[in-house]
Amino acid sequence: MRDGHVRVLPLHVANKIAAGEVVERPASVAKELIENAIDAGAANIKVAIAQGGRKLVSVQDDGCGMEREDAVLALERQATSKILDVDDIERIDTLGFRGEAIPSIASVSRLSITTRRRDSDEGTRVVVNAGTLVETCAAGCPPGTLVEVRDLFCNVPARRKFLRSQATEESHVKAVFTLHALAHPSIGFTLEVDGREVHRLAPSEDLADRVRDLFGPEFSERLSPIPKKDGGAVSVSGFVERPNSSAATRREQYVFVNGRPASAPPIAYALKEAYPSRAGDSRPAVILFINLPPTQVDVNVHPTKKEVRFRDNASVRRAVMAAVEAALNSPTAFMETPWPAAEPQVSRESFTSATFAPAAPADLQLAAPAPNLPVAAPETALPIAAAEPVPVQDEIRLEVSTDGANASPWRWFKFLAQSESGYLLIETDAGIVTINPVAARERITYERLLRRSDNAPAAAQALLIPETVRLSPVDFARIKASLGEIRAMGFQLEEFGLDTFKIDAVPQAIGTASPSAILSTVAHDLSESGARRGGGRWREELIAKSVARSFAGASAKLDRESGSRLVEELCGCRMPYVCPRGKPVMIFTSTRELDRRFDKA
């Protein structure tokens, strides 16, 4: 055989090789058949498997169906109804077009197709055994198509040995079913496993209904919808998991590009950048729909189309980041009401109609840092400008509202207590919230440092006695290279001798915190980070994180008034759920979850 001569492979051998690209396991068969049903315009699709798909994978739809000639031709290599010429490849708007799925599946199984067009009097049944056409006959059947694949890899025992356990193969089929059911909520989906109905999903125009039906109400309550935004070539919709409720585990991320389950490096990068960082390998659950003109995406870069390529990576990345940030900053990001509930709930309109006007940076007052931090003496630094404190009465709910730029996580809250360990406990309209005041102060300070208009420097307060800070030569060089961003934070400093800076003013947001300690922290963090992104924005954000972390310190004991003020200031933040380092600021427990855990009727 290995004599160096080139030969044309027999058709049955070529089909088996092609099957290796398309048919990896029963789930691969289910994927190809479901996509064909969707492309056929089906309103309802029924999937059935037996023995994890080894014995049977069946997909029935009520789509357009096929004539006898079309059903037979579908078994030929490279036969398709989805493209006509080479130009169509540049504007694919279907889930498949290669035309090799059916013949490849038929070459390694016992396959039958029963189909009828709606305007035909009779249907057609085609039977194939391991790539050989056995029978073509008339059949009585409803409009649509039924494809049954039995005894997968019956003639390729080596491939059959590589299949996993029945439970594993079944889970892969369920994952494929879930992906396509999510992608097309307007289509009714049914899944049967070994004769038992696992899912019956009614058609719905509302994605939230499909998510709830697939994953349950508890999962749905942890998601925040992406606000609709008109305009732009790239549109993004769906849901993201709220940071405060995310467990420290890997969660599923469902991403769809033009209705196709797919992934791409720009999407993964955008999710990582837009979502607050988290410990370990954890990641949030997302259900993301990205739509753009078909000419702007290449879907044929992977044999099973699991990955796509964009013509303009930057525009997709920006659109995804903006969408995720908008969802996490929306008024519904901390509430249950976007999801259908079994019991009467306050209407969504009542949530979004409330307005919260956060205090301007100069009007905010943070709790004092702990005594063990290196801080300047109170009499040597000017206090932060603060509005007159509003007395907080016991058992009074504080209403919060929004100015459009920021959104409160709740409509009202009531301060309950501070635990001996330092955590704040508050009651809200949606449930009970536990807050880490140190992380809260860090978030508030961070956003105040970055909240500037027209690139103007942040508000500064002069020191009565300027302070000098001497650093190591390396740290001095790092601070010198970042003077522009540091001064934008509100620091007024200049070189003052060998490796030394003189500080005349500090950001108003940090009050009496030690300038020398903060500058040392900034230098250390700059050395640890490196230039990870282009431009100076990353450096500005890092400096703000360093300053906020240095200032927040340990939590002082808070009374009802100071604790309530801290919570109000937190309400004005764009991202109140996590501190700048990605650690949670609050943990939310919904009233529904409390009722469930206490078995309350």
FIMIDO-574848 format. One record per atom (N, C-alpha, C, O, CB): x, y, z. Coordinates in steps of 0.2 Angstrom, whole numbers, plus 5000, padded with zeros to 4 digits. Last residue first. Glycine has a CB too. Layout:
// FIMIDO-574848
XYZ...
END
This chain:
// FIMIDO-574848
477751445272477251435267477051495264476651505260476651405270479451415274478951455275478351455270478551465264479151535276480751355275480151315273479451355275479051325278480151245277481851425276481451415282480851375281480451365286481351475285482151425263482651385267482251375274482451325277483251435268481151495257481251425255481651395260481551335262481551425248481251625263480651585264480751505262480451465266480051615260482551655258482451645265481851605267481851565271482351715269482251665244482751615247482651605254482651545256483451635245481351775245481151705242481551655245481351595246481051705235482151875249481651855253481351785251481151745256481051905253483851845245483251865243482751835248482851785252483051845236485351905250484951845251484251865250483951905254485051815258486951955245486251965245485851905246486051855243486052005238488352035251488051965249487351975250487051995256488351915254489552155245488952135248488752065246488952035241488352185247490752165239490652215244490052185248489952205254490452275241491952035235491252055236491252115241491552105246490851995237493452085225493152055231492452075232492252135231493552065237493952165215493552105213493252065219492952025218493952065209494652275218495052215217494652155216494952105215495452205224493652375220494052375214494552315213494752305207494452435214492252265226492752325227493252325221493152275217493252305234490652245220491252225222491752275223491652335220491552175216489452315219489352245221490052215223490152175227489052205216489252445214489252435221489352365224489452355230488652465224489752525202489752455203489852445210490352435213490452425199489452665203489252625197489252555197488852515194489752645191488752725218489252695214489052665208488452635208489652645219487752755227487852805221488452775217488652815212488052875224487652665237487152665232487252705226487052695220486452685235488652705245488752645241488252645235488452625230488752585245488052815252488652825247488752765242488952775237489252845251487152735259486952785254487452805249487352805243486652845258488052665267487652625263487352675257487352655251487052595266488552775275488952735271488652695265488852685260489452685275487352815281487752855277488152825272488252835266488052915280487152705290486652715284486952765279486852755273486052755287488252715298488152655294487752665288487852645282487952595298488052835304488652825300488552765295488752775290489252825304486852795311486852855307487452855302487352855296486952925311487052685319486552685314486652745309486552735303485852685317488852675319488252675322487752675317487852675311488152735327490252575317489852615314489152615318488952565320489752605307491952555321491252535323490852595320490952655321491252535331493052545306492852565313492152555315491752535310492952645313493952415297493252455299493252475306493352445311492752405297495552455290495052415294494452455296494452515296495352385301495752535274495952515280495452465284494952445281496052565285495552635264494952605267495152575274494752585278494752545262496752685259496352725263495852685267495752705273496052775259497352585251497752615256497352655261497452655267498252665254496352565242496552515246496952535252496852515258496952455242496352695235495752665238495952615243495652615249495252645234497652685229497452735234496852715238496852725244497352805230497552575221498052575226497852625231497852615237498752595223496452615212496452555216496852555222496752545228496552495212497152725206496552735210496352675215496152685220495952745205498152655199498252705204497652715209497752725215498552775201497352585190497752545195497952595201497952575207498352515192496752685182496352635186496752605192496552595197495952585182497952735177497552775181497052735185496952755191497152825176498352625169498752655175498352695179498452695186499352685172497352615160497452555165497852585171497752565176497852495161497552735153496952725157497052665162496852675168496352705153498552755144498652775151498052755156498152765162498852845152498952635131498652695134498752705141499052655144497952705132498652455132498852515129498552575132498052575135498752515122498952355147498552375141498852435138499252475142497852385144500052315155499652265153499152285147498952245143499152235158501452355160501052385155500552335152500752305147501452425150501452305178501752305171501252345167500752355169501952235169501152265192500652265186501052255179500852215175500252325186502152285201501852215201501452215194501352155192501352205207502452415200502952375199502652305198502952265194503452365205501252475204501452485198501952435196502052415190501752555197501252435218500752405213500952415206500752375202500052435214502252515223502252435223501852405218501952365215502152415230501752645221502452625218502452545217502652515212503052645221500652635229500552645222501152625218501152595213500452725220501252625242500852575239500752575232500752525228500152575243501952745242502352685242501952625240502152585236502552665250500852835243501352835237501752775237501952745231501752895238500252795255499952785249500352785243500352745238499352845248501252835264501052765264500652755257500752695254500552745270501252975262501852935260501652865260501952825255502352945266499953015265500253025258500852975257500852945252500353095257498852935276499552955275499752965268499752905265500052905279497153015277497652955276498352975274498453035272497352915270496253105279496853105283497253055282497753045286496653115290495453105263495453135270496153135273496653165270494953105274495253055251495553015255495653045262495953015267496252995253494553145243494253085244494553045250494253005253494153045238495453245240494953265245494653195247494353195253494453315242497153195237496453195235495953205241496053185246496253135232498253325244498053255242497353255240496953305241498153205249499753435242498953415243498853345241499253315237498553465238501053425242500753485244500053475246499753515250500853545240502453335243501753325242501453385246501453395252501453255245503953305235503653345240502853345239502653365233503953415240504953155233504453195231504153245237504153215243503853155228506553095229506153125234505553165231505753205226506453165240507753065223507253005224506753035229506452985233507652945227508553205229508653145226508153095228507953075234509353115229507353345227507953315229507953245226507553215222508053315236505853335223506153375229506853345231506853315237505653385235504553345211505253315213505553365218505553425218505653305207502953365218503453385213504053355216504153335222503553455213501153355219501753335221502253355216502153365210501753265222499553345223499953395220500653375223500753385229499753465223498253225218498853235222499253295219499253305212499353175221497153205211497053255216497753265220497753315224496553245220497253125200496953095206496753145211496353145215497253035209498153185192497453185190496953165195496453175196497353145184499353155197499053215198498353225197497953265200499453265194499453025192499353035200499153105201498753115206500053025203499553035179498953005181498853015189498253025191498952925180500753105178500153135175499553105178499053145180500153125168501653025184501453085187500853115185500453145188502053135187502252905180501552905181501252975184500752975187501252845185503652915181503352905174502552905174502252915169503552835172503752945195503952995190503652985183503353025180504653005189503552815199503052865201503152925196502652955194503152895208504652745194503952725192503452785194503052795189503752665196505652815200505652815193504952795191504652825186506152765189505452775213505452845211505352855204504952895202506152885214505652635213505052665214504952735212504452755210504852655221507052645210506652615205505952635206505552655202506652535206507652715221507652735215507252705210506952745205508452725212506352715235506952685231507052715224506552735221506852605231505852885241505752815238506352785236506852815235505252815233505252995252505852975249505752895247505552855251506552975253504253125254504253055253504853035249504953055243503553025250503653265263504153235259504153165259504053135265504853265260502253375265502553315267503053285261502953295255502053255269501753535270501953485265502353425268502653435273502353525259500553565282501253565281501453515276501253455276501553535288499253575277499553625281500253625281500553685281499253635288498853515261499153505268499353565271499753605268499653445267497353545252498053565254498253535261497853535265498153635253496353435243496453475249497153485251497553435251496053435255495553425227496153415231496053455238495653505238496853425228494553335215494653385220495153365225495253315227493953395224495453275200495053265206495153325211495653355211495153195209495653375185495953335191495453335196494953375197496553375194494653345171494953395176495153355181494953295183494353445178494053275160494753265162495053315167495653315167495153265155492653315160493153355156493853335157494253385156492953425156492453265177492153285171492753325167493153355170491553325172492753115186492953175185492653195178492553155174493753185184492952985196492353025194492553095193492453135197491753015199494052925201493952925194493352965191493352975185493852855192493852945215494452965212494452975204494753015201495052925214492552895217492652965218493352985215493353045212492652985225492952755215492452795210492552865211492452905206491752765211493752735227493952725220493552755215493852795210493952645218492852765237493452805236493752795229493852845226494052785241491952655236491752725235492352775234492252815230491452745242492752545237492352555231492152625230492252655225491752515231493152565250493652555245493352565238493652605234494052485245492052555258492452615257492952615252493052675248492752625264491652425255491252475253491652545252491552575247490652485257492752355261492652345254492252405251492352425246492352275252492352395274493052405272493052405264493252455261493552355274491052345276491152415276491852435273491952485270491052445282490152225268490852225271491052305271491152325265491352185267488552185271488952225268489652225272489652235278488752295267487152085268487652095272488252125268488452105263487952025275485352105265486052115263486552125268486452165273486052175258483852025262484352045267485052055264485152005260484351995273482652095250482952045254483352075259483352135261483251985250482052195243482152135239482352075244482352015242482552135233482052315250481452285247481452225244480952185243481152335242483152265264482952305258482352275255482052235258483552295252484152285278483552255275483352295269483352365270482952245280485852255283485252295281484752255278484852205275485552355276487252245292486652205290486152255289485952295293486452155296489052245291488352285291487852245289487952205284488452355287490352175300489952175294489252215296489052215302489752105292491152165312491152225308490752225302490752275299491852225305490952065321491552055317491552115312492052115307491451995313489852105328490452115331491052105327491652135328490552065337488852195315489052135319489652145323490052195321489152075315487752325315488352305313488652245318488552255324488852365314486052325309486552325314487252315311487252305305486352265319485052385300484852345306485352345311485252355317484752275303484452515290485052485293484752445299484352475303485452545295483452485276483452495283484052465286484152405286482752475286483052555259483452505264483352525271483152585272484252505262482352545243482452575250482852525254482852465252481752585253482752495231482252555231482252585238482252655238481552545229484452445226483752435230483352505230483652555229483852405237485552485220485352415220484752405223484452345222485952375223485352635210485352605217485252535216484852515212484952635222486352695197485752655199485852625206486252585207485552605194486852845189486952785193486352755195485752785195487352815199486252925179486952905178487152845183487552805181487452965180484952935184485052915177485752895176485852845172484952965172484852965197484853025193484953005186485053045181485353065195483752875208484252875203484252935199483652965198484252815199483452835226483252855219483852855215484452855217482752915219482852775242483452795237483152795230482652765228484052745237482252795258482152785251482752815247483052865248481452835249482552715272482752765268482652755261482852705258483552775270481352685285481652655279481852715275481552765275481152615275481652685302481452725297481752695291482352685290481552795298482052625314481452595311481252635305480652625303480952585316482652775321482552705321481952685318481452715318482552685329483252905310482852875316482752805315482852775310482152915315484652995307484352935305483952905311484252895316484852885302484853165302484753115307484453055305483953065301484353145313486153205290485353195291485253145297485453085296485053175285487453315292487153245292486453245294486153285297487553205298487853435280487553425286487253355287486853335283487053475288489153375269488453415270488253395277488553355280487953385265490853415269490353365270489653405271489753465274490453315276492553405265491953445265491353395265491353355261491953495259493753325275493353325269492753365270492353365275493153245268494853435284494353385284494053385277494053435274493853395290496653465282495953485282495453435281495553385278495853535276497853415294497453405287496753435288496453425293497453335285498253425307498753445301498453435294498753455290499353405302497353375316497453445316497853465310497853525308497653475322497453235314496853265312496953345311496753375307496353255316499053175308498653195314498053235311498153275306499053245318499053055295499253115298498853135303498253115304499253165292499252875297498852935295499152995298499452995304498052925297499452715296499852775296499452835293499452845287500452765292498152635306498452645300498952705300498852755305497852665295497552615318498252585317498552595310499052565309498152505318496252675318496852705321497552675320498052715320496752705329495452665302495652635309496252665311496652695308495752555308494652805295495052745294495252725302495252765306495752765290492952855297493652875297494052805297493752755299493752905304491752845283491952835290492752835291493052825286491752765292491552985272491752915273491852905281492152955284492352895269490453085264490853085270490953005272490452975273490653125276490153195250490153125253490653125259491153165259490453075248490153305243489653305248489653235252489253225257488953305245491153295234491253345239490753335245490853365250491253415237490453215224491053195228491153235234491353205240491653185224488653225227489253235223489853225227489853215234489353315221487553095231487953155233488553165229488853115227488153155240486353025219486953015224487253085225487253125221487452965221484753015218485253065217485853055221485753085227484953135217483652905211484152905216484652965214484952955209484552845218481952865208482552905206483052915212482852925217482452975203480852745201481152775207481852815205482152785200481252735213480552675190480252745190480552785196480552845196479552745191480952545191481352595187481052665187481452705185481252565180480052495201480752495202481052545198481452585200481052425201478852505195478952545201479652545203479852585207478552505207478952425184478952495183479052535189479352585189478252515180478852295189479552325186479552395186480052435187479752295180477852285203477952285196478652315195478952355199477452325193478152175217478052245215478252245207478752215205478552285219477252015214477852055216477652125214477252145210478452025213476351865218476351935216476951975219477151975224475651975218477251715215476851755219476851825216477351845213477151755226478051665205477451635206477051675211476451665210477651565210478751785193478751755199478051715200477551735197478851805205479851815179479151805181479151765188479651715189478851755176481051945182480951875181480251855183479951885189481451825184481452075187481352055179481151985178480951975172482052065176481352065201480752075197480852065190480252065187480552145199482452045210482151985207481552005202481451955198481851945212483952155209483252135210482952075207483252055202482752195209485052205205485052175211484352155214484252145220485352225216484952255192485552215193485552185200485852135201486152255192484052355189483752285190484352235192484252175192483352255184484652465186484252465192484052395194483952385199483652505191486352425179485652445179485252435185485452405190485352395173487652385180487552455182486752475182486552525184487952505179487652265173487852265180487752335183487652335190488652255181487252315160486852265164487052265171486552265176486952195161488352395157487652425157487252375161486852405165487352435150489352295156489452355161488752385162488552405168489952405159488952225145489052195152489052245157488652235162489652155152488952325135488352285137488352255143487952265147488152235131490352355134489852405136489152375138488852405143489652455130490852235130491052265137490552315139490352325145491752305136490252215118490152165123490352195130489952195135490552105122490752325110490052315111489852265117489452285121489752295105492152305111491852365114491152355115490852375121491952425109492252185103492452195110492152245114491952245120493252195110491752225091491352175095491552175102491152175106491552105092492752325087492052345088491652295092491152315096491652355081493852245087493852295092493152315093492952325098494252355089493752155076493752125083493652185088493252175093494452095085493052145062493252205066493152175074492652185077492752265065492752025057493152065053493452125057494052145056492752095047492951875067492651945066493051985061493751975062492451975072492651705067493151755067492751825064492351815060493651735062492151575079492051615073492551665073492951675078491351655073491951405083492251465084492151505078492151475072493051455085491251295080491251315087491551375088491351415093491551255091491051225068490851295069490751315076490351365078490151305065491651115066490951105069490751175070490251185074490951065075492851155060492451105057491751095059491351085055492851035058493051335059493051275063492651225060492051235058492851295070492751445051493451435053493551375057494151355059493651495056491551495046491751425043492551415045492851395041491651425036491051615049490851555053491151495051490951445054490051555053491551775050491651715046491551655051491851645056492451715044490651925049490851875053490951805049490551795044490351855059490152025041490652045046490851985050491251995055490352095050489051975034489751995030490252005035490852015033489652045025488051975043488351915041489051925038489451885038487951865037488052105055487952085048488352025046488952015049488152145043487652045072488052085067487952065060487752005059488752095069487352005088487152005082487452055078487552115080486352015082487551905102487851955098487651955091487651895088488651945099486951865117486751865110487151915107486951975108485951865109487351775132487551825128487351815120487551765117488251845128487251735147486851715142486951775137486551825138486151695143488451695160488151735155487751705150487951645148488751785152489051675176488651645171488451705166488251755169488051605174490851715179490151725180489751685175489951665169489951795180492151605186491851655181491151655182490751615184492151635174493551555195492851565195492651615189493151655187492551595201494851525198494651505191493851515190493651495185494851435189495251645210495351585207495151575200495251625196494951535211494151785212494651745214494651675211494151655208494651725222493851905199493651855204494151815206494651805202492951825202493552065192493952005193493751965199493451995204494652035194491952115184492452125190492852055191492652005190492052135197491952115167491652095173492152095178492752095177491452015172492652165156492052205158491852185165491552225169491552195153493752075154493852145156493252185159493352225163494152185150493051955152493551955157493752035159493752045165494251925155492351995141491951965147492451975153492251995158491751895146493352025131492852075133492552055140492452095144492352085128493951895130494351955132493852005135493952035140494751985127492851825124493151805130493551855134493551865140493651745129492751895112492251895117492451875124492251905129491651845114494051885105493751945107493251945112493151995117493551985101494051735103494451765108494251835110494251855116495151775105492451665102492951695099493351735104493151755109492651745093491051545100491551585104492051615099492151595093491851535109489351495098490051505096490451545101490151565105490051535089487751455092488251445098488951445096489151405091488051375102487051575082487351515082487851515089488151555090487851515076486351705082485951645083486351575084486051525085485451635078487451785080486951775075486551715076486451685071487251785068488251695092488351745087487951735081487951685078489151745085488051665109487851655103487951715098487951775100487051645103488651585124488751645119488451625112488651575110489451665119488551545140488151535134488251595129487951645131487451515135489451485152489351545148489151525141489451495137490051585148489251405168489151405161489151475158488851515161488551365159490551435180489851425178489851425170490351445167489451485181491651375192491551395185490851385183490551335185492051345181491451465208491551405204491451425197491251475195490951345206491051545219491751535217491851475213492251435215492151545223489451615214489851575218490551565215490651585209489551505218488751775213489151725210489551685215489851705219489651755205488151885219487851815220488251765217487951705217487151815217488851995216488751985223488451915224488551885229488252035226488752005201489351985205489251965212489651925214489852045205487451925192487651985197488251965201488351905203487051995202487651865176487551855183487851905187488351935186487951785185486751935162487351915165487251905173486751935176487951975165485851915147485851915154486551905156486951865153485351865157485451995131485451935135485551955143485151995145486151895134486352075118485752065122485852005126486351965125485052065118487052185106487152135111486552135116486352185118487852145115487552225090487052235095487152175100487352115098486352235093488452315079488452265083487952275089488052325093489252245086488252435073488252375068488252315072487952265070488852375064487052555080487752525080487652455076487152425075487952505087485452565088486052585084486652545085486752505089486152655086484852545105484752555098485352575094485752615097484152595096484852435118485252495115485152495108485352445104485952495117484252365132484152365125484552435123484452485126483452365123485252295146484752345143484752355136485352345133484952415146485352135151485652185147485152235144484752215140486152155141484752085167484652085159485052145157485252195160483952095158485551975178485352045177485252055169485752035166485852095180485251835189485451865182485151935182484651955184485151825177484751765199485351795200485651825194486251855193485851735201483451725195483451775200484151805201484251865203483251765207483751605188483551665185483551725189483751785187482851655182484051515198484551535194484351605190484751645190484751485189482751505203483251525208483851555204484151605205483451475212481851455193481851525195482451555199482551605199481151535199482651355180482351365186482351435189482751475186482651325191483251325168483651325173483351335180483651325185484151385173482151325158482751285157483151275164483351215166483251305152481251425162481051355161481651305160481551245163480651355154482051535163481751515169481551435168481651395172481151555171482451545149482951535154482651505160482951465163483251605156481151575143481551515141482051495147482251435148481851525134480851695149480351635150480751575149480751525153479751635146481751775144481751765151481351705153481551665158481551825155481551795131482051745133482051735140482251675142482751785131479951795124480351825130480851775132480751715134479851835136479151725115479551785112480051815118480451855116479151835109479051545116479051615119479451665116479951655113479151605127478451385115478751435112478651505116478051515119478451445105478851275130478351305125478651365122479151395124477751335129479751135132479751205132479351235127479351225121480551225131479951005141479451025136479351105137479051125141478750995137481150885146480950955145480350955140480350925135481550995142480950745147481450785152481250855152481250895157482150775150480050605146480050675144480450715150480250715155479350705143480750445143480450495148480550565146481050585144480850475155481350365133480550365134480250415139479650415140480350295135482650405135482450335136481650335138481450305142482850305142482150565135482750525136482550455139482150445144483250555142481650695125481450635128482050595129482450585125480950595124481250865124481750815125481550755128481250765134482350855128480650995114480450945118481050895118481350885113479850905116480251165111480751115111480551065116480251075121481451135113479651295100479551245105480051185105480151165099478851225105480451445097480351385094480251335100480551335105480951355090480851565103480251565099480051495096479451485094480251615093482151545108481551535112480951535109480451515112481551595117483451495103482851505099482251495103481951445103482851455093484551475111484651525106484051535102483951585098485151485101484051385120484151455123484251505117483951555117484851455127484051275112483351295115483451365118482951405117483151255121485351255110484951275104484251305107483951345104484851225099485851225123486151285119485651305113485551365113486751255115485151115126485051175130485251235126484951285126485451175137485551015117484851035117484751105121484451145118484450985121486951005121486751035114486051055114485851105111486850975109486650955134487051025133486851055126486751115126487751015134486150835131485750885135486050955134485651005134485650865142487250775125486650785121486150835125485950885121486250725120488050765137488250805131487650825126487650875124488850765127487350675145487450745147487650795141487450855141487950755153487450565138486750595139486850665141486450705138486350555144488750535139488550545133487850585133487650625129488450485128488750505153489150565150488850585144488850645142489850545150487850395155487750465158488050525155487850575154487850455165488550305147487850325145487750385148487450435145487350275147490350345146489750305149489050335146489050395143489750315156490950375129491050375136490450335139490050305135491050445139491750305115491150335118491250325125491450275128490550305115492750225110492950285113492350325116492450385119493350335108492150125104492550105110492650175113492750175120493150065109491750175092491250155097491550145104491250165109490750095095492850175084492550235086492050225092492050265096492250275080493050035082493550075085493250145088493450165093494150085081491849995075491949975082492450015085492450025091492049905082490950045064491650075065491750055073491750105077491750155064489750015061490249985057490950015058491349995054490049995050489050085071488950015071489449975066489549925067488250005068489050215075489650185074489550105074490050075076490150205080487350205082487950245080488650215080488750175085487950315084486050145081486650115082487250145079487550125074486550045078485050265072485150215076485850175076486150175071484550155075484250415069484950385069485050325074485050345080485450435069482950485061483150435066483850405065483950375059482550385067482150625057482750595056482850545062482950575067483350645054480750695050480950655056481550615054481550575049480350605058479950845045480450795044480650755051480750795056481150825041478450905038479050915042479550855041479450825035478950915049476750855040477250895037477850905041477750905048476950965035476550675045476450745045476950785042477450765040476350765053476450535034476750565039476550645039476350665034477550565039476550395024476150435027476450465034476650435038475450405029477650375011477550365018477050415020476950465018478150365022478550284998478050335000477950315007477950265009477450334995480350244998479650234997479250285000479450335003479450165001481850174997481550234996480850224994480650184989481850274990483150085005482450085003482250165002482450205006482050055008484550085006484250025007483550025004483249985000484149995014486150145003485450155002485050095002485150054997485250204996487450135014487150105008486350115008486050105013487250025008487950185026488150215020487850185013487950215008488850215019487250105035488050105035488250135028488750115026488350045037485850105027486250065032486950065031487250045026485949985031484450205026485150195024485450155029485350165035485550265023482850255019483250215024483950195021484050175016482850145025481650365017482250345015482650315020482650335026482650405012479950405013480450375018481050345015480950315010480050325022478850545011479450505008479850475014479950505019479850535003477150585009477850595011478250545008478050505004477850595019475750654999476150605003476850615005477150665001476050534999475350784995474850734997475150675001474850645005474450704991476150934999476150874996475650824999475450835005476850834997476251055006475851055000475850984997475550984991476051114996477251025016476551045018476051035012475451025013476551115021478250885013478150955012477350965013476950925012478350985005478950765023478350785019478350855019478350885024477650745021479950615028479850685027479250705022479050665018480450725024481050525036480350525034480150595034480150635039479950485040482550435035482250505035481550495032481350465027482650545030483650335045483050345041482850415041482850455046482550295044485150245047484850315047484150305043484150275037485250365044486350175056485750155052485250215052484950225058485450085055488050235053487450225057486950195053487050185047487150285061489050295046489250265052488650245056488750235062489750305056488450365035488950315033489150275039489550225039489550355031487550455040487250395037487850345036487650285036486950415030488450555044488050525049487850455046487850405049487450565052488850595031489350575035488950535041489250485043489650635038487550635025487950575022488450555027488650495027488250595015487250745034486850685033487250625030487150575033486250705029488450835033488250805040487850745038487950685041487850855043488850905022489150835023488850805029489050745030489850845023488451025019488050975016488350905017488250865013488050995008488751155024489251115021488951055017489351025013489751085026487951235031487851235024488351185020488251175014488051305021487051305045487551255042487451265035486951285032487351185044486251405050486651365055487151315052487651295055486251335060486251555040485951485042486451455047487051485048485851445036486851655034486451675039486051615041485451615044485951725037488351705026487951645029487551675034487751705039488451595031489051775016488551805020488051755022487451755021488151855015490151715010490251775013489651805017489751855021490551825008489451615003489951595009490051655013490151655019490551565007488951664992488451654998488851635004488651645010487951604996489851664982489751734986489351724992489351764997489451774981489851544977490351554982490251614985490451624991491051554978488051494977488751504974489251524979489051534985488651564968487051444985487051434978487651444975487851404970486451474975486651365001487051414997486951394990486851334988487751414999485651275006485851335010486251385006486251445008486051315016485451145003484951195000485151265003484651315002484251175003486751034997486451075002485951124998485951134992486951125005487950914995487250934993486950974998487050955004486850874991489150854998489150924996488450944993488450994990489750934991488650684995489150734997489050804994488950804988489850704996486950634997487550644992487950694996487750744999487350674985485750645004486250595006486950595002487350565003485950525005484950734998485250755004485750705006486250725011484750765009484350664987484950704986485350724992485950744992484750764982483250604994483750564991484450604990484950584992483550524985482550724997482750675002483350635000483750615004482150635005482350774984482750814989482950764995483550774997482350874992481450684979482150694975482550734980483150714980482050734969480350694987480750634987481450644984481950614987480350584983480350854996480150814991480550744991481150744994480150844984480350895014480750885007480250845003479950805005481350855009480051025027479950965024480350955017480651005014479250935023479851145034479651145027479651075024479251065019480051185023479551085051479751135046479551125039478951095038480551135046479251015062478751035058478851085053478451135052478151055062480350875067480150945066479550955062479350915058480750995064481350765077480750775073480550855073480550885078480150735075482650665079482450735079481950745074481950725068483050785077483550545088482950555084482750635085482750655090482350515086484650425091484550495091484050515086484150505080485250535090484950265099484450315095484650385096484650405102483750295097486050205105485550165102485050205097484850185092485050135107486850315110487150255106486650215102486750195096487450205111486150405117486250415110486550365106486550365100486550475109485950355130486450405129486550425122487050465120487050385132484850265127485550245129486050295128486650275125485750175126484050365116484050305120484750285121485150285117483650255116483250525113483850485113483750425117483250425122484450525116482450655104482350595108482950555107483250545102481750545106481650805102482350775102482250715106481950715112482950815104480650905092480650855097481350815096481450785091480050815097480151075089480651025087480650975093480650995099481351055087479151195080479251145086479751085084479751065078478551115088479351265069479051295075479151255081479051285087478351315074480651265057480251225062479951275067480351315070480651175065481451305046480951345048480451315053479851335053480551365042482551235043481951215039481351255041480851245039481851145040483451275053483551305046482951295042482751325037484151285043483051185063482951265064482951295057482551335056483551285068483451065057482751075059482551155060482051175057482551045065484851085057484451075050483751085051483351115047484551005048485051085070485251145066484851145060484551195057485951155065484750955074484351015077484451075072483951115071484551025084485750885067485050875065484550935068484150955065484750805068486950925073486850935066486050935064485850965060487250885062486650895087486850965085486650975077486351015076487550975086486550755086485950795089486050865086485550895084485850785096487850715082487250705078486650745080486350775075487050625079488550765094488650795087488150775082487950825078489350765084488050675103487850745104488050785097487650825095488250785109488650555100487950565099487750635099487250655095487550525104490250605093489850575098489150585096488950625092490050595105490750665081491250645086490850595091491150545094491450705090490550695066490250655071490750625076491050575074489850595067491450775058490750805060490450765066490150795070490350795054492650705056492650785057491950805060491950855064492750815051492250575054492650595059492750665061492850685067493350565058491550585042491150575048491550595054491350615059490850505048492650585033492250645034491850645040491750695044491850665028492950455034493450505036493150565037493250605042493950515031491850395029491950385036492450435038492450445044492250305036491850445016491350465020491450455027491250495032490650425018493050385011492950455011492450475016492550525020492950485004492550245011493050265015493050345016493150365022493750245012491550255001491350235008491850255013491750265019491150165008492250294990491750334992491550325000491550365004491150334988494050264990493350244988492850284992493050314997493250164990495150384985494850344990494250324988493850364985494850374997496350384973495750414975495350364979495250304978495250434969498150394976497450354974496850394976496950434981497450284977499850404972499250434974498550404972498550384966499250514972501150294977500750314972500050354976499850334981500450254968502050254987502150324985501650344980501650404978502850324982501750134993502250134987502350204984502650204979501950084982501050065004501450125004501950124999502550125000501750135011500449945000500050005000500450065000500350114997499550005006
END
